[in-house]
């Protein structure tokens, strides 16, 4: 029985068709990009892309790092101290448009994955409402073709300026 399941899984992976959503410049709102720092229209766009990828025969759709609600490129451009007002404004928008799994905010994508029978790998900014409600994490989740979240991974160590936005992940056992 177990061997048959492994063979079936292997056969499905051998015929895997992948669609990868590419990152574009934050101000470029073409049909394949997230709406920068705006979660609702970004989610709608992702659901459209999910349907389109499935219609074109893809089994797997990958959204890159921080696709929801957009990578915080402002970190690399604003000077420390001098740009603090603009940084605060952008961070507030980023935080308000990040995904909180404890509030089921990934559910529309989970339902789309189930409807289109497609596996999703989703790069997003996670707000953990169950812990602090303010710390953001650079996260990646895997949603299976049944719409279940089967894995959620947080970037362990954000790079230098990314630490101004994303928290470090604690890895010790509890």
C-alpha positions in Angstrom: 0.0 0.0 0.0 2.7 2.5 1.1 4.9 1.6 -2.0 1.9 2.2 -4.3 1.4 5.6 -2.7 5.0 6.5 -3.3 4.9 5.3 -6.9 1.7 7.3 -7.5 3.3 10.5 -6.0 6.5 9.9 -8.1 4.4 9.5 -11.3 2.6 12.8 -10.6 5.8 14.6 -9.9 7.3 13.3 -13.2 4.4 15.0 -15.1 4.6 18.2 -13.0 3.9 21.5 -14.8 5.0 24.6 -12.9 3.9 28.2 -13.2 6.1 30.8 -11.5 4.9 34.3 -10.8 7.8 36.7 -11.2 8.4 39.8 -9.1 8.2 43.1 -10.8 8.8 46.6 -9.7 6.6 47.7 -6.9 4.8 50.4 -8.9 4.1 48.1 -11.8 0.5 46.9 -11.5 0.4 44.6 -14.5 -2.0 41.7 -14.3 0.6 39.3 -12.8 1.9 41.4 -9.9 0.6 42.1 -6.4 -0.9 45.5 -5.8 1.9 47.0 -3.7 0.9 47.2 0.0 -2.7 46.4 -0.7 -3.8 42.9 0.4 -7.3 42.7 -0.9 -6.7 43.4 -4.6 -3.5 41.3 -4.4 -5.4 38.4 -3.1 -8.0 38.8 -5.9 -5.1 38.9 -8.4 -3.5 35.8 -7.0 -6.8 33.9 -7.2 -7.1 34.9 -10.9 -3.5 33.7 -11.5 -4.3 30.5 -9.7 -7.2 29.8 -12.1 -5.2 30.8 -15.2 -2.3 28.6 -14.2 -4.6 25.6 -13.6 -6.4 26.3 -16.9 -3.0 26.2 -18.7 -2.2 22.8 -17.1 0.0 23.8 -14.2 0.1 21.6 -11.1 2.1 24.0 -9.1 2.1 27.8 -8.9 4.9 29.7 -7.0 4.6 33.2 -5.7 8.0 34.7 -4.8 9.3 36.1 -1.6 7.0 38.6 0.0 4.6 38.6 -2.9 1.9 39.5 -0.4 1.7 42.5 -0.1 5.0 43.3 -1.8 8.7 43.3 -0.9 9.6 46.3 1.3 12.0 47.9 -1.2 11.8 51.1 0.7 14.2 49.7 3.2 17.0 49.8 0.7 16.2 53.4 -0.4 15.4 55.5 2.6 18.3 56.8 4.7 18.2 55.9 8.3 17.0 58.7 10.5 16.3 61.2 7.7 13.6 59.0 6.1 12.0 57.8 9.4 8.6 59.5 8.8 8.2 57.9 5.4 9.5 54.6 6.8 7.0 54.7 9.6 4.2 55.4 7.1 5.2 52.6 4.8 5.7 50.1 7.6 2.2 50.9 9.0 0.7 50.2 5.5 2.8 47.0 5.3 1.7 45.8 8.7 -2.0 46.5 7.9 -1.8 44.5 4.7 0.2 41.5 5.9 -1.4 38.1 6.3 -2.4 36.7 9.8 -2.9 33.0 9.5 -4.7 32.9 12.9 -7.4 35.1 11.2 -7.7 32.7 8.3 -6.6 35.4 5.8 -5.0 32.8 3.6 -8.4 31.1 3.2 -9.3 32.6 -0.2 -6.2 31.2 -1.7 -6.8 27.8 0.0 -10.2 27.7 -1.5 -8.8 28.5 -5.0 -6.2 25.8 -4.6 -8.9 23.3 -3.8 -11.2 24.5 -6.6 -8.5 24.4 -9.2 -6.6 21.3 -7.7 -3.3 23.1 -7.8 -0.4 23.2 -5.3 0.6 26.7 -4.2 3.9 28.0 -2.8 3.2 31.5 -1.4 5.8 34.0 -0.3 4.1 36.5 2.0 4.6 38.8 5.0 3.1 37.2 8.0 1.7 39.1 11.0 1.5 36.7 13.9 -1.6 37.8 15.8 -1.5 34.8 18.1 1.8 36.0 19.6 2.5 39.8 19.5 0.2 41.1 16.8 2.9 43.5 15.6 6.0 41.4 14.6 6.2 40.7 10.9 7.9 37.6 9.4 9.1 36.9 5.9 7.2 33.7 5.4 6.5 31.0 2.8 3.6 28.6 3.0 2.7 25.6 1.0 -1.0 25.0 0.2 -1.8 21.5 -1.2 -4.4 20.8 -3.9 -7.0 20.0 -1.2 -6.6 23.6 0.1 -4.7 22.7 3.3 -1.7 24.5 4.6 0.8 21.8 4.8 3.8 23.9 5.8 4.6 27.4 6.9 8.2 28.5 7.0 9.6 31.8 8.4 12.9 33.2 7.2 15.2 32.5 10.1 17.6 35.5 9.8 16.5 38.6 7.7 19.4 40.3 6.0 20.8 43.7 7.3 18.1 46.3 6.5 15.3 43.6 6.4 15.7 43.4 10.2 14.0 46.8 10.4 10.8 45.1 9.2 11.0 41.4 9.8 11.6 39.6 13.1 14.1 36.9 13.7 12.6 33.5 14.3 13.3 31.7 17.6 14.4 28.2 16.9 14.9 26.8 20.4 12.6 24.1 21.7 9.9 24.9 24.2 
